[in-house]
């Protein structure tokens, strides 16, 4: 079967190559020669050509909010939530234990409003770092490192949250025990 198909291909190739090498008819060559030797006539065209606008290159359109941006900001929100929650729990427990350094505990609304404003500011800073600015020299370099801010702030928030989790009363005793020892 394979031998027959190879023989069939070999039988077709020689006639095709011979047909490709044939000389053009003399009438066709004469028509081409007449067109080449004809005097050129120039007629000015006063109509403006309808040329469409050049397409914008894809690199000019930079999407600021993409999957990487959403992932970075979600991890920053998670780390800030850890800090917010642990700080609130520490204040609640210290106030309930009667710690003299905690005079009152802010309401949940005050806490949420305060930390939501902080997160909104961090989101805006990161957005502006990633967005293109034509007036800013070195903007391309700054945009390449947009992720540095949420990474550093996320690390700081996680460390503060862990520190709040490990918070203990001074001297390793509860507030009631510390008052009895004094």
C-alpha positions, 0 to 999 in steps of 0.5 A: 500500500505504501509502495503504491502511494509513493509510486503515485506521488513520483508519477505526478511530480514530473508533469507538474514541474514541467508545466511550471517551467513552460514559456509564456505565450508571445501574446502575453509578453507583447501586452506586457511590453506595450504597457511598459513602454507606454507614456506615463500620464499623471492625473492629479486626484484632488479627493482626499483619501479615506485613510482610517486611524491607525490602531492603538498598540496593545501595550498602550492599553494597560489594565490596572485591575487584573487578576494579579491586582485582585489577588494582591489586594485580597491578600492585603485585605486578609492580612488587615482583617487578621490585624483588625480582628486580633486587635479588637479581641485583645481590647475586649479581653483586656477591658473585660479583665479590668486592665487599667490601661483600657478605659473603653472599647470602641464599637464595632462600627467605629473599628470597621469604619477606621480600618475600612478607611485605611484599606481604601487608602491602601487600595488607592495607593496600589491602584495609582502605583499600577496606573500609567502616568504620562507626567511622571518621569520613570513611570514604567519603573514604578509600575513594574514594582506596584506589588511591593506596597501591598506585599510589605503592608501585608507582611506588617499587618500579619506581624501585628496580628500575630503580636496581638495574638501573643499578647499577655498581661504584664509579668505573665499574670492576669489583671486580677492576679497582678492587682493582688500581687501589688 
